[in-house]
Amino acid sequence: MGTVYSHLTLDDRRIVFRLREAKLGISAIASRLGFHPSTTY
C-alpha cells in the first residue's frame, strides 16, 4: 500500500485560524486536531 495523506477540511482550517489568532503553537493545534504538525503548516 502507498502513503496515506490527510487534508484539512474547511472547518479544520477555520479552527486552525482561530487557534493561531489565540497565539497557540502549531504543535498544540496539530495535537488538538489529530494531524501531524506539518499538515497544519
Secondary structure as GFF3:
##gff-version 3
##sequence-region A 1 41
A	DSSP	alpha_helix	10	21	.	.	.	ID=ss1
A	DSSP	alpha_helix	26	33	.	.	.	ID=ss2
A	DSSP	alpha_helix	37	40	.	.	.	ID=ss3
###
